[in-house]
Amino acid sequence: MTAAADGPQRTDARGARRSASASAVLRAILDDGPIARSTVARRTGLSAAAVTGHTAELVQRGLLRELPEAEPRRSVGRPHVPVDLDTGRHVAGALHLAVHHATVALLDLRGNVLVQHEEPHDGLAAEDLLARAAEILDDLLLGHAPDREPLGLGVATGGWVDRESGTVVEHPLLGWKNVPMRDLLAESTGLAVEVDGHARALVHAERLFGHPKARESVVQLFAGNVVDAAFATGATVHHGPRSAAGAVAHLPVDDSAEPCRCGRTGCLEATVSEATLARKAGLPFPDLLALAAAGETAAVRMFHDRARLIGQAAALLLDVLNPAVLVVVDRSVAQVPGCLPAIRDEVRERSRGCADPVETVVPTSFPGTELATAGGAVLLEVLYDDPLGPLLAGLSHAS
Ligand SMILES: [Zn+2]
């Protein structure tokens, strides 16, 4: 490096360091708040002065609040006033687009879902669907968070989503191609909008608010109508060029002759998708799931067979990527007894690298709110990554 001492590069480097320390402070308080500043300093390895500076800035931005001291102290010196997230000040908008319905929701800074609304959208064109979602978000904000400031909107969907350009490159099951989702929603909501593929969104959610081991390394395997996966190691969620990573839909599985839209047979998504199960059972998927949850033998068997197939994909992903945890997001895992054990059994039989399937293969940390949490996490990840960044800059938070 040459000595371009006061050039923009040096300013950028200083800014990046400042953002990284503020991020570490905010994450420490997310994990352990309310917490004393001195403890934050110990956890993050930052100096007491740096922590004091960052917490003051984050309080000013409305992300943190100071709590009254729990017990009055008799000793002299600075009181250990704890700080915590200010979950009452802001709200994160969330949108998840599934094949047949949209989930619109509001989350607080801890990732708690304050309210969620499910809207069927069969037959709506992309523009109409996104406009409808913006209306619902507006209603939720008015009805459930009139006194809070919206931070923005996080959007997650299946298919191939390019986060950088904010575009749904391709979502065959929705029939979308090159839909500029971020720009359309930013225009209709007037909010900052962040978009990502939903498996990566769920990885963000687990890393921020979910399984503690997800921060070491995590694979997310999603099985709904869409089947896809995502991988993160350390703080890095793998995207690959144009964010195309995680497309496991056409992974071949054993013992399946199910025709796939790609022209082959026996692909994972075609075999285990909710639509395929519903067709085989001759019932709408929610009805089939309810039967299985109630213990109806034939329905339960269908889900257990499907769980073994999901287990095949899980075993392969575990051997290729060797994550600390593999999180399965699937409605039957939460609702039908025996599905998770069936997935683990298959992993036990097939994986060469996974020593302990019970410890390693886990259900989502957000049963019942996983879709809303995925959407919200797309936005909250950006906030936690750079709490001094542009997300809050446009808000009238200063008081
Ligand atoms: Zn296929």
Residues whose N, C-alpha, C, O or C-beta is under 5 A from the ligand:
A	BS01	ZN	A249 H250 C260 C262 C267
